[in-house]
Amino acid sequence: SSFHASLSPPSLALRTASCHALHHQRHPGVARARVSGLRMCEEGEGATGPKPDEWRAFRAALISNGIKTTAADEGAPVEQASEAAEDATEGLASSSLQQQQQRAAKNEELLLRQNPQLHLEYMEGGWAHVTPKPEVGGLLARLPIEAQLVHQMSHSSGDWGAKLEARLREQIPVDEGESDAAVQDKMKSWSSNLAYVYKLAQALIKDTFAELNTNPKGITGEMMNLLEQYVQYQDTWQEVVLLLEHDEDLGSKGVIINRPLRTSLSEPRVASLFLFGGEGQDEANDERLFILSFISAFGRDGAVYLGGSEGQNEKGMMIHGIHGLEGAKEISPGTGIYQGGIRAAVRGVLDGQLKPLDFRFFIGTRRWGGEAKEAPVVAALQKGEYQAVACARPLALKQCLGLPKPLWHEVMERCGGRSLELSKLELVRRDDLEEDE
């Protein structure tokens, strides 16, 4: 490809919490206080619940107050709903998610300079929380390889999950005559210590690769499996994907939102590729005046991102939060995130009504399932490769240009709880970032 993202090299899996049906009887005061602020859908719209945008914020408010939820109303399998309900309280025992969340102060200062209106929106409600299933308009955050192994261990899946569990058992002191039940209680307690099992997985990976370096010819099928997982992890390290389409049969599509490109929209070749794709040169020749207008509007300050490895020869994609922009379509009701409307965007910027940094431009997409090479996105979640996150739109719309704290860490920290802890564990491995205030 002609496009290269600026990436840092890579130096559990968190079980996702369901966020849908309310347990009113457990938290009646909080639930009643919040319900009165919801606008219900108008009669005739085919629904009697709250409007999508307010439901998303309402759900986030419930979770930030530590309210236990379940995935049952979303059609999830009973066992998934049960696990999600249990996991919803994980990390919330001593305090609410709101207390455990962490803000990226320097990122907020940068957002204020780039987009004051989006900054105001972020400060008033820049929420994020994990979800049991992917949602259009939500995010997919790539998890570390250590997280995958911990996930496999906690779900009793995969050879490396079993190996990690065996290593954990070796570390647990067992008294003479101690019952199996008591040992299992210790296992449960020790495995819930995220920092400990993360480092245990880290050591297991390091030891395995050391063995491979010593005896390359002795590689086993299990070692090859770990190596493949690690290579995939390197290729997708800390990527954050905005999900644009999701269908269990047709597949899923999104764009990586934290891979800015060094290329510029001021280059006619790049502008032409973005607007018309590699196969649309005839159309581009007929639209030279529009290409020049596009370059005038976005050539100096427009931000281009590598959206993924798929479809890089197709027309690019413009994402923004401008309601009512001609030609734009909301990617999912209530998200406030829109796709398209390039001609109106060009007019708006040239007229001084809009700013280049109100828009994000993507070349290529990320795809799962359907006709894509990769397995369905749900499989990626089940294997602990990604964590699904619902978020307020500023986290998805903000530019990732010179962020003091990488977006992956900001998203994980806004989720709070174990996600925040995992972010801290990953930050320890980096020496290229300044400490946030």
N, C-alpha and C positions, 0 to 999 in steps of 0.2 A: 504494500500500500504506500501511497505518497504521503500519508499523514502519520505523524508520530507523536504520541502523547508524552508529556514530561512526567515520568514516574519515578518514585523512589523504590529501591529494592525492598523486598519483604525482610525484615530482620530475623460443657462447654456450650460447644454450641449451646446457646441459651435457649432453654425451652420457652416457647412463646406463650404469652398469656392471652386468653380470650377476653374480648372486650365488648360484649354485646348485651345479653339479657341481664336485667338487674335483680339483685336479691333484696327487694325492698324491705323484707322483714328484718334483715340484719342491720340495715342502715336507713331506717325510715326518715329520719330528720334530714339527712343530706339529700336523699332522693327527692323529697317533697320540695325542698328549698330550690333545687335546680330545675325541676320540671316546669315551674311557673314561667320560666324564661324562654321556653321553647315555643316557636310558632308552629302550629299544626298545618299540614297541607290543606289547601282549599278543597271544598266538596267538589266532586266531579273530576278530580285529578287522579282518581283511582287509588288513593292511599289515605289513611287516616292518621298516620304517624307524623313525627316532626319532619320538617324539611331537611334534606340531606346535609346541607352545610351546618345547620344547627345541631343535628344529631351527632356529627363528627366531633364538634367542640364539646357537646354535652357528654358524650362517651369519654372523651379525654379528661373532662373535669371529674367524672366519677372515679376514674382510675387514679387520678392524682390525689384523690381523697382516700385511697386505699380500699375502695369498694370491690368486693369479690364478685366476679362475673363468670359467665359461662358461654360456650360457643353453641349451645344446643339450638338456639333460635336461628342460627345461620345454616342449619342443615348439616352440621359436622357429625361424624360418627360419634356414638355414645362414648366410646373409650377416649376419643380425642377431646370431647367436651369435658369429661371427667378430669382428664389430665390437665386441660387448660384451666379449669376452675381451681385445681390444686396449685398450679403454677402461678396463677394470678396473684396469690398472696406471697409468693416466694420473694424474699428481699423486702417485704413490707411489714414484717413482724414488729419491728421496733419504731418505725416511722413511716410516713406516707411517701409515695413516689415524689410528691412535690418537694418534700424536704430532701430527698436523696438526689434530685436532679442537680446538674451543674451547668452553669452558663459559661459561654466562651466570650468573655468581655471584649477582647481585642477584635474578635470576629464581628461583634455587634458594632464596634466603632467603625470598622471598615464598611459594613453594610449601610451605616448612616451616611457615609460619604458617597457611596455608590447609588443608593436608592432610598431617600428619606422616607417615602411613603411605605415601602416594604419594611423598613426598619421599625417604623411606628407599629405596624401590624405584628411584627415579630415580638416586639417588647410587650405588647398587649396580650399576646397569646401564641408564643412560639412553642407549642406543645409537640410532644412525640411519645409514642408508646408502642410496645411490641404487640403483634396480632398473631393469631394462630394460623391464619391463611393470608395469601397475598391479596391485595386490594388495588384496583386501578386508581391511580392518583396517590398511592402509597409508595413506600420505598422498599428496596431489598438491599440489605447491608451484608457484604461478604464477611464471613467470620474467619478467624485464624485457623490454621491447620490443627493447632492444639485443641481448639474448640470442637472441631469435627471429631477428634478421638474421644474427647470427654462425652460428647453427644452419643457416640456409638457405644461407649461404656454404659451410660445411664439408660440406654434403650436396648441393651443386650443385642446389638447388631454389629456384624462385621468382625473379622479376625483381629483388627487392631483395637477395637473396643474391648475384646476379650483379653488381649495382651495387657492393655492398660489396667484392666480390673485385676489381673493376676499380679501386676506390679504393685498395685495399691494394697492388695491382701498381704504382700510380703512386708509392707511397712507397718501394718497394724499389730500392736502387741497383743498377744492372746495369753491369758492366764491359764494355768493348768486346771483342767476340769471345767473351763468356761463353756457354756452352752452355745449351740449353733445360733440360737436366737440372739444371744448377747453379742456374738461376733457380727451378725448381720446388722445389728443396731450400730455397732462401731463403723461398719462399712458405710452405712447410710450417712452417719454423722461426718465421717472423713470425706466422703465423696461430695458432700454439700459445701465443702470448703473450696470455693472456686480457685483461689490463688494457689492452693496446694495441688489440686489435681491438674491445673493448667501447667504448673512447673513440672509435675510428674510426667505429663504428656510431652513436654518440651525435652525432658531428659531421655525419654523413650525414643523420640525421633533422632536426637543427637547420637545416641548409642547405636541405633540401627544404621545410620549413615556412616558412622565410624567403622562399623563392621564391614559395610560395603566397600569402603575405601581400602580397607586392609585386604579383603578377599573378594574382588569384583566377580570372579568366576563362581563364587558360592551364592550368588543371588538366587533367592527363592521366589515363588509366585507371590507370597505374602509381601516380601520386600518390594517387588515390582509394583504391587498394588499401592503401597505407601508412597513409593516414588512418583507414581502417576498422580496420586492425590496432591502431593507436594508441588509438582509442576503446575497442575491446574490452579492451585492456590497462588503460586507466584504470578501466573498470568492474569489473575483476577484480584490481586491483592488490594484489600480495602476499597474495592469499588462500591459505589452507591448508585443503585439503579432506580430511576423513576419508572414505575410500571404504567404503560399506556394502554395495553390490551391484555385481557386474560380470559381464556376459555379452555376448559379442561380437554376439549376435543380438538379445537383448532390451534391451540398453543398460546403462548404469551409473548408479548413484545414490550420492550422498554428502551430507555437510553441511559447510558452511564453519565451521571451529571457532575462527576468530579475528575474528569480527564480533559483539561483544557489543552488545546493544540497551539503549537508555536506559529502556525500559519495565520495569515491575515485575510480578511474579506476584501482588502483593498486590491488584491491580485485578481485581475479579470478571469484568469483560469479557475481560481478557487470559487469566485462569485458565480461563474457560469456553471461549475459542477454542482454547487449547492442548489442553485435555482432550477436547473434543468436535468441534472444527472449526467452520467457519462454517455448515455445513449441519446441525449436530447440536444445534440449540437445543432441540428437543423432549426429546431425551435429557438435555440439561443441566438442563432444568426439573425432571426427575425425580431428578436427582442433586445437588440443592442442598446437602445435608448433606456429600456428598463434596467438593464444590467448596470449602466452608468449611474442611473438614479439610485439603485441599490448600493453601489459602491460609495456614492456621495453620502448616503444616509448612514451606512454601517462600516465603511472601509477603515475608518480611523479607530473607532471605539467598539465595534462589534466583537463579541466574544464567541469563538468557535470551539466546539468540544468534539472529542471522539466518542460518539454515542455507542459504539460497539463494532465488532468485527464483521457483522452481517450488513449487507446492503450498502456498502461504501460507494458503489457506483450508481446508486439510486439518488433521486432528489433528496436534498437535505430536509431537516425538520426544524421548525421554529416553535419554541415553547415560551409562553408568557402568562401574565395574569391580568391582561387588559380585557375587562368585560365589555361586550358590545363592539369589539373590533370587527369590521366587515370581513367576512370570509373565515373567521375563526370559529372553532368548535370546542366546547368544554369536554375534556377527556372523560369525565364522569361527573354526574350531577352532584353539586355541593362542594366540589374540590376547589373551584375558582382557578383552576389551571387549564389553559387553553392551548390549542395547537392550530397553526395556520394563520392566514390573514396577512401574508407577506406584503402584498401590494398596498394594503391600507396602512401597514406598519411603516413602509417607506414614505408614504405621503405624510403620516403623522410626525415622523422624525424630521423630515425636510421642512415641514410647516412649523416646527418648534413645539408641537403639542405633546410629543413623546420623546423619550431619550433612548439612545442605542442600548444602554444597559438595562432597559426594561425588558429586553428580549434575550433569549439564549438560543444559539444555533448549533445544531448537531448534524454530524456526518456519520452515517452508519448507525446500526441499532443492535440491541442485545435480544436474542430470541431463544425461546425454549419450547419444546414439544412441537406438535403439528408436523410441518415439513422441515423444521430446524434440525440441526445436527445433535443438539443437546436434548436430554430427557426433559419431561415436563418440569416446570418450575417447582411444583409441589414436591417432586422427588428431590430436588436440590434442598428444599427446606427439611425434608425428612432425614436427609443424610447429614444435616448440620452444616451445610456449606453456606447457607444464607439465613438471615433473620428478617422476617417481614415486619415492617414498621408502618404504622399510620402516623401522619404528621400534619401540622398546620402548613399551609402552602408556602410561607416564606422559606422554610427549610429546603423545599424543592425548587423554588424560583430564584433564590439568591445566587449571585455569581460566585464561582469558585476560582477567583483570580487573586493570587497572593494572600490567601487566607493564613493568618498567623497560626491557627489551629486547623488541621485538615478536617474536611467536612465529615469524614467517617467518624472521627472522634467526637465531633460536635453532636452528630445524630445520636450516637450511643450514649453520650452523657445526658442528653435531653430525655432519653428514655428512662434514665435512672436505674436504681436497683443493680442487678447483676450485669446489665449492659454497661453501666457506668464503671463497675469494677473491672470488667474486661477491658474497657478503654484504658484504664489506668495501668493495667498489666502490659498492654501493648506500648503505651507511652514510655515505660521504663526502658524499653529496648531501643529507643531512638535518642540520638544526641544532636539532631538537626533542628529541633524545635525549641523556641523560647518558652519559658514557663508562663502560663496565662495568669492574669491577676484575678 
